[in-house]
Amino acid sequence: MVSIGGLQWLDYVQAGPRRAMTMVTTQKKTYLDPGPGAPAYYGPLHAGFRRALNSVDPAAELDRVVGRAVASNLGKAKVYRQAADGFLRLLPRGATGIKVAESAWSEAELQVRMHQMLGVRLLTGEQLLVAPYCKEPVLDQESADVLLYLMESQVEHMLPEATPVVFDTRRGRRFKLHHRANRRQLDAFARGMAVGYVRQWELAA
């Protein structure tokens, strides 16, 4: 069974046919040989989002994360700054963090793990299951829908009654699966993509 994270899956969905094989090859090498660079580039930022949700001063919490990035890599710090600012714009006033259980969607020997998700409780009592997308490629609704469908299929195991959303933190944009979205079509597409991913994994050097 091949196992990848939900945000890695989103990268694959967005990649298109030309970049998909290169991406799978890179992910396979990281999976099989997790060296010192294996912890996600965005790992400290994701952890900072989680702490910010339970901080009395979310902006200050994320400023510290960005500050540590400045000390190590100015390019990384710029990315972190953009994502932190976007996250704060997307975060509703008074929202707090809540614990999220991990789950996974599986098809054709591929397991997509929902392990970087954030739980958010709004002042109204509404709950959100948030996937924080921080990458440079601009996210569109069509790609977001594929991950949102997988999140929706697992939400009762992770954060019952929550609404799945994707935060594109670099652009400060929020994506939600429309109630009229064709879920049968999304299911078929996701399963087909999973079959393709596993085959590319087998062929990757």
Disulfide bonds with the S-S distance in Angstrom:
none
